[in-house]
Amino acid sequence: MNRFVEFINTSNEDLAREVISPDAVFHAPSHPEPLRGPDGYLEVIGMMRSAFPDVQWTLEETVTEGDTVAARFTMRGTHDGEFFGIPASGNKISVQAMNFYYLADGRIVGERGQPDLLGVMQQIGALPAP
């Protein structure tokens, strides 16, 4: 997981291929169909970096059972690009994400991610805050 966090914080393609299986399947709320392999994950990271160029994820805690890891992250960044049609606001964001990772042979073979998109949309000014 530490190498994976290094990958998502740097977008390093070589590291992506090291930690993510070519057959990996990722379910992201931003995409109606699953994404596949390192290139699929790089697509999601690219989407996030286009909206939040300084985005960084902090791994807060993990729970592991067998080959499954539950991971809670904090995502921080500055809204300096369009995000789901919302123009850059310059607002800083800090939201949680809860993801489940499935591992095999030391690589990630699947992920189900649940980022706090409502929190992101509120913090960038797209929706009213509570």
Disulfide bonds with the S-S distance in Angstrom:
none
